[in-house]
Amino acid sequence: MKWLKNLTVQVIVAIILGIIVGAIWPEFGASLKILADMFIKLIKMLIAPIIFLTVVIGIGGMGDMKKVGKIGGKAILYFEIVSTIALAIGIGVAFFINAGNGIDTSKASEADISKYTTAAADSDQGLMAFLYNIIPENVIGAIANGQLLPTLFAAILFGIAAAALGEKSKPVITFFEQVSEIFFKIVSIVMRVSPIGAFGAMAYTIGAFGIASLKSLGLLMLAVYLTMFLFIVFVLGSIAYYFRFNIFKFIAYLKEEIFLVVGTSSSESALPSMMNKLEGLGCSKQVVGLVVPTGYSFNLDGTSIYLSMAALFIAQAYGVDLTWIQLITLLGILMITSKGAAGVTGSGFITLAATLAAFPMIPVEGIALLIGVDRFMSEARAVTNLIGNGVACVIVSKSENEFVPTEAAEKIAIKRAGIGKPVEE
């Protein structure tokens, strides 16, 4: 029964049990949300310090500031291009499927969406405000409060300063590497209880919303899942093929992280372990430390697809016919608002509310139509975000000759289009 000790198997079993419990005992299932919240809280308490440490180690360990700038610039350019493609695909699919046509919007105005619109107003998604909020008032406070973007900004500055000092900063970098190992060891301990978190999350989802809630908005859900699948297979798959690795075997390599994300509906829950996996695959510690944390703020492919499709769905539900100019304008607004999604609690709805507030012809109260099924689509968003960031890290590593194939890499290699050359004995 060794297979029962496998974390992936445990998470899958936990998800199935969660669905059963939520369907049979919905009230009890809904009460188990605290298990998921506790697990995600455990992970979130580690994310900010891990990001700070890995980014500082990544930049400070390089020493060559030109290389740091080149890798960072290449990553940001890649993120912007791919996330824009994701937004455009989402708008295109939603436009042609027209899933919102015929939806009853009468109850939308009765729903309380104030917590989303208020949070969207408070977060102020304007470009200048977004840039202003990246700068932390207090570095320690940003790390302590788990503020991703301010922590990332502070870590980049710290890393640049360490790299500029050269030999003088090496003792500090070495110390940070040792502290980082401790944090990753804590992650491995926390991951042992991940099946409990996945069980609680699925029991809550089914218990609170019910399987029946999927029927009314099934077409939108199907469209979202299909679009993200096509994006992963064709867009990310084509990019991966160009850089000589197979997207399906890469996904198989990240299967434990993917099932954890499915169970918790949070791509952040798998961030620490994915960073370890990418290093094990052959990506250099420096590139992983710089690209992956940045990607979690600027490369949210799944969130981009969802936001664009949700906005079009609401417009269709209210009979708002958008011109091509308006569709392009919506795409431009989403390019800005989607970048702040990772730094906002409940980012999906809040960012969507901020987008619609800047695009007033689509009624913001329409987000109430999605409340019942948003939870079921969040898994697809999170998984797509995870895979997208993993692909980005491998691509930047390979393009910068910072990829050294390992035995793990050989396991997902394919003939003539493998991820690397065979490891020499």
N, C-alpha and C positions, 0 to 999 in steps of 0.2 A: 504493500500500500504506500510505496514511496511517493507516488504521484500526488497523494493528499498533502504532502509537505510542500509541494510547489506553490509559490505565492499566487501565480496566475490562476491555478485551479481553485485555490481557496477564495479568491476574489470572485470568480465566475459562480461558484457555488453560493457565495454570500449574496450576490445579485439575484440569483434565482430564488433563494429563500426569502429575500426582501420583497420580491414581486408577489410571492405566494402569501406571505404574512399581510402585506398591504391589501391584497384582494379579498382575503377571507376575514381579516379583522382590521378594517380600515381605520377605526379610531385608535386602536393600539399601534398600528403601523405609523399613523401620523405623529404619534407621540415619540417615536423613535428618532425623530429628526435630530435630537440632541446628540446621538451617537455620531452622526455625520458631522455635526457642528464641532464636536470635541476633536475629532480626527483632523478636520481641516484647520482647526485652531492650532493643533500641535504642529502641523506642517507650516502654517503661516508664521509661527513664532520663530522658525528657522530660516525662512526665505530671505528676509532683509539682511541679516548678518552673513548668510552664505553668498548672496549677491555681492555685498560689499567686499568680502574677502576674495572671492574669485575674480572680480573685476580688477581689484588692486593687484593681485598676484599676476593676472594675465597681462596687464599693461606694464606694471613695474618690472616684471620678469623679462619683458622683451628688450628693454633698454633703448632700442632704436625707435625714436619718436616718429620717424618717417614711416616705419612699418606699422606702428600703432595707428597713425592717421590713415594709412592705406587700407588696412583691414577694417577699421571703423567706417571709413567712407564707402568702401565696397559693400559692407553689410547694410548700411543705411540705404544706399542706392538699390540694392537687391530688394530690401523690405518694401520700399516705396513702389517699385515696379510690380512686384508680385501681389501686394495687397490691393493695388489699384486694379489689377487684372481680376482679382477676387470680387471686388466691388462691381466691376463692369459685368462680370458673369452673373452675379446675383441679380442685378437689375435686368439683364437680358432675359434670363430664365423666368423671373417673376412677370415680366412684361408679356411674354408669349404664352405662359401657362394661364395667367389671369385667374389665379386661385381665389382672389377676393370678390370676384363678381357674384352677386346674389346673396352675400352674407347679411344676416339680420344685424343691423347696427343699433337697434332700438335700446338694447340693454347697456350699450357701451357708456352712454352718458350717465347711467345710474351707478356705475362702478367707481370706487374711490381710487384714483390714480395720483392723488396729491403727493404721496411719498416719493413718486418717481419724478413728477414735474418740479417739486420743490427742490429735490436733490439735484436735478439737472440745472435749475436756476442757481443754486448755491455753488455748484461746481464751475459755472461760467465757462462754457466750452469754446469761447472765442480763442483765436490763435494767440493773441498777445497774452491773454490770461493764462492760457495753457503753458506758454513759455515761462511766464512769471512764476507759476506754481511749481515748475520743475526745480527751482532754486529753494533749498530748504532753509528755514529760519534757524534751525539747529540740527547739525549733523547727527548727533547722538539721538535727538528726539525723532528724527526721520527714521532711523534704524529701529528705535524702540517702538514706534507706532506702525511699523511695517509699511511705510510709504515708499512704493517701488521706484517711481521716477526720481524723487529727490535723493533717495539712497544711491541710485545709479549715477546721478550727476556728481554727487560727492565722491563716490568711488573712482569715477573717471579722473576727477581733479587730483585726488590723492595718488592714483596710479601714475598720472603724468608727472607729478612732482617727484615721485619715487624714481621713475625712469630717468628723469633729468639729473638726479643726484648720483646715479650710477652706483659705484661700489659702496658708497656710504649708506645706501638704503638696503643693501643686501641682508643685513641682520634682521631688519624689520620684515622684509619679504619672506625670509626663512621662518620667522616667528609666525607670520600670518598663514603660511603653508601648514605649519603644525597645528594651529588653531582650526584651520579649515578641515583637516583630517578628523579632528574631534567632532566638529559639527556634522560631517558626513557619517561618522559612526553613530551619532545620535539619530540621524535620518534612518539608518539601517534598523535601529531599534524601533523607531516609530512605525516604520513600514510593516512591522510584524502584526500590528493591530489594524492594518488597512482593510482587511476583510470585514471587520466590525463596522468601520466607517461606511464601507460600500453597502453593507446590509441595511444599516440605518437610513442611508440616503434613499435607497430604492423602496424600502418599506414606507417611508414618509411620502415619496412621490406618488406611489400608487394609492396609498391610504388617503392622502389629502385630495388628490384630483380625480382618482378613479380611472380605470382603463377606459370606461365609457366616454370620458372627456376627450379621448382621441378622435372620436368619430366626426364631430362637427367641423374640425379644422384639419382633418386628415390629409386633404389635398396639399395644403400649405406645408405640413410636416413632411409629406412624401417628396414634395418639390425641394425642400431644404436639404433633406438627406441625400436625395439624388444629385443635387447640384454640388454638394460637398464631396460626394463620392467621385463625380466626374472631374472636379477640380483636382482632387488628390491623384487620380489615375492619369488624367491627360495633361494637366498643367504641371503639377509637381513631378509626375512620372516622366514627362518629356524633358524637363530640366535635369532630372536625375540621370536619365539615359544619356544626355549630352555629356554629363560629367562622369559617365561610365559606372553607374551603379543601378541596381534594380529596386524600384520603389516598393514592390511587394515583399521582397526579402528584407528590405530595410524596415518595413512595418512589422514584419514577423520578429525582427530583432528587438523592437520596442513593445512587444505584446504585453508585457507585465505593466508597463507604464500606461498603455492604452486602456487596458481593462480597469486599472485603478481610476483613470480619468472618467471612464464610462460610469463607474460606480459612484463617484463623488461629484460628477458634473463640474469639475474644476481642473483646468490644465495646470494650475499652480501646485496641486497636490503631488504631481509627478516631476516637478522641476528639478529638485535635488538629485533624484535617482537617474533622471534622463541625462543630466550633466555627467554623471559617472559613467553611464552607458556610452556616451559619445566619446569620452576619453578612452574608454576600453576598446572602442571601435578603431581608433587611430587618430582622431582629431587631437591637436595639441591642446594642452591645458590653457595656454594663452588665448587661443582662438575661442575655445569653449567659454572661458571666463568673460570674454568680451562680447561675443555674438549672441549667446543664448539669453542672458539677462536683458540685453537690448532688444532682442526679438520679442520678448514677453511684453514689451511696451509698444513696439512699433511694427510688429509683424503678426498681427492677429487675423490671419486669413479667414478662419471660420467665423469670427465675429463680424468681419467685413461683409462676408456673404450674407449672414443673417440680417444685419442691419439694412442692407440694400433691399433684400427680399421682403422684410417686414414693412419697410416704408412703402414699397409698391403695393403690397397686399392691402394696407390700410387705405391707400389712395383708391384702389379698385373697389374696396368695400363701400366707400362713400361716393362712388361714381365720379371721382376726380380724374379727368383725362389729361394726362401730362404730355406736353409737346416734347420733341427731341431736345430742344433747348433747355426745357425744364428738367428733363432727365439728366442732361449733362451737368446742369447746375446742382442737382441733387447729388450727383456723383462727386462734384467738387466739395460740397459741404461735408459729405461722409468721409472724404479723404482727410479732413481736418478733425472732425469729431471722433472718428474711430480710433485715432491715435491716442486719445486720452482714456480709452475704455479700461485699460488695465489698472489705472490709478483711482478708479471710482468704484465704491462698493455697490454691488448689484448693477454692474456696468451695462449689461444688455439693455434693460429697459430705460435706465437713466440716460445713457448715450443716445438711445432712440428718441427719447423725449426731447433732448437737447437739439437733435437734428431736426425734428418736426417743428420745434419752436422757431428755428431759423428758416423754416420752409412752411410758412403759415397756411398755404393753400391745402395742406393735408391736415385734417383735424387731429390734434394731439391726443384727444380722448380715445382715439381709435386704438391706442396701445392696450386698452382694457380688453379688446377682442383676443389678445394673445396671452393674457395672464394664465389661463387654464392650461395651455399647452407649451408655454415657454420652457418649463422645466424639462419636458421631453425632448426639446430641441437643443437644450444647453449641452447635452452630451456630444452631439455632433459638432457644435462649435468648438468645444474644448479639445476634442480629438483632432480636429483639423488644425487648430492652433498648435498643438503639440507636434504633429507630424511636420507641419510647415516650418517650425523653428528647428527641428532636427535636420531636415533637408538643407535649410539655409546654412547651418553650422558646417555640415559636411562639404557643401559647395565652396564656402569661403575658405575652409581648410585646404581643400584640394587646389583651388585656384591660387593660393598663396604658398603652395608646396609645404604646408604645415600638417600634412596627413601622412602618417606612417602606419601602413596596414598591420593589423594584429591578427591573432587567431580568430577573434570574434568577427573581424572583417572578412576573413576567408569563408566563414560560415554563411555569409549572405552574398558572396561573390557569385557571378555567373560567367560562363565562358564568353570571352570577347567583349563583354560589357560589364565586367566585374568592378568591384569598388577598389580593388588594388591588386598588386602582384602577389604571388604566393610568398608566404613567409619562409625565409631561408632557415635551414636547420643550423 
